[in-house]
Amino acid sequence: MNTSSIFWGFLFGAFGLGFFVYGKKQRAVVPLVCGLALMVFPYFIANTILLVVIGVALIAIPWFVKI
């Protein structure tokens, strides 16, 4: 694990915590699940470019999927 992976993982984890808390308070499933995924997925992805692509996609999902 290099420094950039740690930085991006921390950044996506912070966004994930925000989505998770928002989804829990609003009882919205999509932000809750995306927040949980954003907090967990950096542990399993070693490639920095793939980490950023997946993270940006997970951040964008709540704006496009309204359930």
C-alpha angles and dihedrals in degrees: 000000000000132000096264092054090051092048094048091044091053092047094049090044090055091050088046092054090051093050091045094052092044092049092048095050094043093039089233114153100202098057090041094054094041090050092051091047091049091053095048109035098070088069091063103040118077100173111088096209092050089046091056094044094050092043094052090047091051091049091051097048097079091056093054102035115061113180 
